[in-house]
Amino acid sequence: MSLLVFAGASQFAMIRLFSESAPTAIVIASVLFINLRHALMAASLRSQFQGLPVLGRLFAAFVLTDEAFAMATGHFRRGGRSLAYYAVFAISLYVLWNVATLGGIVLGDAIGDPRRYGIDFAITATFIGIVVLAIRHRSDAVIAIAAALVAGGLALAGASTIAVITAGALAPLIAVFTRR
Amino acid sequence: MIWIAIVGSAVATYLIRSIPFVVTIRGRLPEAASRYLDALPVAIIAALVGPAVVAPAGALTHGAEPVAAALVIAAVAWRQSLLPGVIVGVLAVALFRLI
């Protein structure tokens, strides 16, 4: 599954749906919904990838994940232009994700609860850092805080599948309606 | 049945990601649209962070994540670099979950 559906959150959702023996259409629809946020990410990255041939863009899309998007955005915001940065990071992520999936199948039960070591927070801390480094104007900070609060609130309210797409799509409207 | 769902999900995941890359828009974007797209990346990453800080594992945080998040912001803003923030964040969360 990790080889084909390279999308962490939806893989976990699929596992749960499979264990409840949900209908195929429901599984596919849920995955589509959870991954809608990647359409937003692709939309925001597309200007960087416009120079690539179609095949290259199709490949970039296959390895696009939250993490690859965040690292690429951080890179481009710091003035980086290199697409190789994205390619190397995204491909390594794909390989590591699948190696780790295999590792999990083999070792799974021996590891225990990874939350105890705080490892699950590493990616959150990385994302926070990328946002902090990317903030250039006061409006950037306002938008980031608004997006985080709205998404957090929605997740608490039980709407975690639509939290990121809703908050991510709404918060930038602040930039449209405010003057710099 | 499970394999149909997996392949179907793979196609759905891929289409969603690739369409915005391949479809090209002719002409220049209007000012409002380019401002929107400019603000989009930071908003999406912040939106990914929100739930992980406020509601890790789907339930209201016990306080470890928000405090750690504040420490990460301080560390990154001070050092202007990611790694110190990540180290401080992971250590803080592990520590707070111990107590």
Interface residues (C-beta under 8 A of the other chain):
Chain A: M1 L4 V5 F6 A7 S10 M14 L17 F18 T24 V27 I28 V31 L32 N35 L36 R37 H38 A39 L40 M41 A42 A43 S44 L45 R46 S47 F49 Q50 V54 R57 L58 A60 A61 F62 L64 D66 F69 A70 T73 G74 R77 R115 R116 Y117 G118 I119 D120 F121 A122 I123 T124 A125 T126 F127 I128 G129 I130 V131 V132 L133 A134 I135 S139 D140 I143 A144 I145 A146 A147 A148 L149 V150 A151 G152 G153 L154 A155 L156 S160 A163 V164 A167 G168 A171 P172 L173 I174 A175 V176
Chain B: M1 I2 I4 A5 I6 V7 G8 S9 A10 A12 T13 Y14 I16 R17 S18 I19 P20 F21 V22 T24 A32 R35 Y36 L37 D38 A39 L40 P41 V42 A43 I44 I45 A46 A47 L48 V49 G50 P51 A52 V53 V54 A55 P56 A57 G58 L60 E65 A68 A69 V72 I73 V76 A77 Q80 L82 G85 V86 V88 G89 V90 L91 A92 V93 A94 L95 R97
